[in-house]
């Protein structure tokens, strides 16, 4: 019997997702008895973000940041992270080098390109305040596809990007960027992106999830060791316009492949300390509220994530 698993992507297919498409192209999901479909957010013109699609039961898995899991948990929807796609965060707030905004403090009164996510503006405000600014940034909500262009045209002054994607694009195009890393400004940002599920689906489909993660881990390990071939597989399998520039995809792949696995060579494993630091930071800064608007002073960290379905994933798997 084949199990259908729909995976809602956080963005259009890119090198963060390569391991999924390697597993798909090599037939690993099919061999495990899984019928896997990847849903790109541009299929419905970004009308439904992955966490909401997941919460509404329109997919079985979704790629989200840590804060989406936290947000839905605090509002009564039991989402749980089952693997981290990248071993550590490689995103940053960026501005154009020519803008003169070379530190977060200078973002006061400037325009930030928002994805419209809960906690996003709170995190940006705290970044500015941690650099002795007021944290009074103006948010302009845009779709994923518009944000890079809006930064280049100076419609906005700052945006939140992955250094392995937009950062590589900037290098190729000769666009100088200022990069504000969260760690540099005392923000213990969590995992992003994550693979997230509804807990009820996990409890009903433990073996299917285990098989999916095993095949996926093999795909990411292959991509980590075979960057050029993995990039070729990604381009050939997906055929998305975002992947049309071979040089760009190859360079991005070479960079991001270093972030798939942790120091022990494992894919997907999440450290409790990372979750604890991020959640406690959010609580200290009064960001977390329940569905009634009351401040949350404590959150059960162990309800947010599980490594249970990664534990039996064998390392030496061939593709």
N, C-alpha and C positions, 0 to 999 in steps of 0.2 A: 504494500500500500504506500502510495506517495503522499508526503505531507507538503502542503503548499505553504511557503513562507514568503510574504511580501515585505520588503525592506524599504522604508522611506528614507531617502537620502536627505542630508541636511543642505546640500548644494548640488549644482549640476555636477556630473561625474568628473572627478579630478584625482590627483595622485594620492590624496588621503584614502581613496577608495580602491586603490589598485589591487590589493590582496583579495578583495571580494571578486573582482572580475577575473583574476588569475584562476581562482577556484572554480568560477563559472566556466571559463574557457577550457580548463583541463578536465571538466566533467566530474569534479570532486563532489559537487552537490548531488548530481544525478546518481552517482555511485552510492551515495548515502541514502538514497530514497527520498530526496528532497526536490521539490519544484520551486526554485527560487526566482523571484522577480524583484528587480530594483526599480523603485519609483523616484524619478527625478522631480524636484519641485517645480521645474519649468513646464512639466506636463499639463499643469492646470494654472500656469502663469503665476505661481507662488501664492495661490489663494489659500492653501492650507499647509502650514508648517508641519514638520514631521512629528513633533510631540503631540500636537492636536490630532493628527491623523491616527496616531497610535492610541490616544485616549478614547477616540471614537470608534475603535475597533476596525479601522479601515486598512490596517496593516498589522503584521505580527511583531515586527521589529522596526526600530527607527534610530537614526543617527542623530544624537542631540548633544548639547553641552551638559555639564554637571548641573548647572542651574535650572535646566528644564526638569530634571528629575526632582530636584528640591522644590521647585515651584508647584508641580502637580501633587507632590506628597503633602505639602502644606495646605492644599486645597481639597484634599480627600481622595485624589486619584492615585492608586497604588502602582506607580511606575518604579522600575528597578533597573539599574545599570547591570548588564551581564558581562561586559568586556569593555576595555578602553581600546579605541582604534589606534591611537598613538600613545607611546609610553609616557610622554610628557608634553606639556603645552608648548606650542611653537607659534603662538599668535602674539600680536602687539597692536597698540594704537599707533597709527602712523599719520604723519603730516608731510606735505611737500617740503623738500629742503629749501626751496626758494621762498617759502612762506615766512621764514623767520621764527616759526613756532617750534623751537628746539627743545622745549621742556613742557611737561604737563601744565605747569602754572600758567603758561601763556595761552592755554585753551579757554580761559575765562572770557566769556562774551563771544566766543567763536561758535561755529556751526559744526555739529557732529552728525555724521551720517548714521542714523539708527536703523537697526533691523526690526525694531519694535518689540524686542524680547523683554520679558519681565526681568528686573534686576539690572538690565544693561545700563541704564542711565545712572543707577545707584553706584555701579562699579566705576563708571567714568567719573562721576562726581568725586568719589573717594580717591581715585587716582590723582585728580587735580589737587584735592585738599591735602593729600600726603606730600605734595610738592609745594605746600604753603600757599596754595591758591584758594579762591572762594568756592570753586566747584560750580560756578554758574555758567554752564554750557547750554547752548541752544541745540535741541535735537530736531533733525529733519529725517523723517522716516522714508526710506527708499527700499526698493527690491534689490535682491542680491546682484542682479545683472546690471543695475544702474550705478552702484556705489563706486566702483573703480573709475568709471567715466566722470562721475560727479566730482571726485577728488581732483582729477586731472584738469577739469574745466573750472576749478575753484568755486563750484556751486556749494561745496562743503569744505571745511578746513581740516577735518580729521575723520578717520574711519578705523574700524577694527578689522584687521586682515591677518591671514596666515603668511608668514614670512616665506614659506615653501611654495606659495602659489603667487599671490600678488607681489610678494617681495622679489621673487625670481623674475616675474614679468617686468618689474621696474628696472632691475639690473639689465635685462636684455634691451629694454627701450631707452636706457640711459637716463631714467628718472631718479633723481636723488630723493631719498626718503629719510625723515627723522623717525626713529623707532623708539617707542616707550614700552619697555618690557615690564610686566606686572611685578615680577620679583624685585626689580630695581627700585620699586616704590612701595615696598612692604605690603603687597597684596598677594596672599598665598592662593592664587587662582587654581581651580581644580582641573579635572581631566576634560579635554575637549579635542576631538569628538569622542563620544561614547556610543556603544550599542545598547539600546534600551528596549525594555519589554514591559507589558503589563504583567504583574505578578500572577494573576489568575491564569494567563496563558502559559507562563513558565511552569506553574504547578501541574497543569494539564498535559504539557508537552515536554517533559524533561529530557527524554531521549532524543527527540527531534532537535532540541536546542543544543544538546551536547554534540550531536553529529554535525550540526551547522557550524558550531564554533571550532570543531576539530578541522573541518575542511577549510574554514576561513583562516585559521591560524597557519595552516600549511601554505595557503596562498600568500599570506603576508611574510612568512619566513622565506619563501621563494623570491618574493619581490625584494626583500632585504639583501639577499645574496646575489640577485641577478637583475640589477637595476635596468640595464638597457633592454633586455628581453621582456621584462615586466612592463616597461613603458610601451613596447611594441604591442604586447598583448592587450594592454588597456586601450590603445588607439584602435586596434583592429576589432576588438570585441564591442566597444561602445559606439564608435563612429559618431560622436557628438561634436558639434561645431567648436565647443570650448577646447577640444583636444586636437584641432586641426593643425596647429603649429608644432611640428615634430621637435624642433630645437627647444622650444619652450617646455614641452612635456618631458623631454629627455632630461633637461637640466633640473626641472622640478622634481622628477623622479629620483635623480641622483641625490638630491638634498634630503627629501623626505624619507627615503629608504633607511636613513640612519636613525629615524625616530620610531620605527615600527616596533622594535623589540626592546625590552629592558636590559639591564646589565647582565642578567642571567640567561639571556637569549629567549625569554618568554614573550609571547604576544598576548595581549588582552588583560594581563594581571593588574589589579588595582590595589594600591596600598591604602590601608585604613587611615594612616596618618595624613595622607593627602586630602581625603574626604573630611576628616576631623578638623584640620587646619582651616579649610575653606568655609565649612559650615560655621565654625566658631567665630571666624572673622565676620561673617555675615550677621551673626547674632549680636556680636559686640557693636556693630555699626547699625543696629536696629533696622535691618533690611527685611527680616522674616516676619510675616504676619499670617494668621490663619484666615479662613474664608470669611470670618466676621470682622477682619481688620485688626484683631488683637495681636500685639507683639508676641512672638514666640521666643521663649528664653532657653528652650532645650529641644533638641531634635534627635531622634534615634538614628544614629549614623548607620547602624547595621541594617536598617530597613531600606537604605538608599542604593546599596550595591551588593553583589555577590560574586565571588570567584568560584563558586561551587561547580559550575559546569565547565570550568577550564582545567580543573585539577587532573583529570584523566586524559588530557590532550597529549598524545605522544609527541616528543620533539622530532625524532627521526622519521618523518613521513615523506614519501616520494611523490612527486608530481610528474 
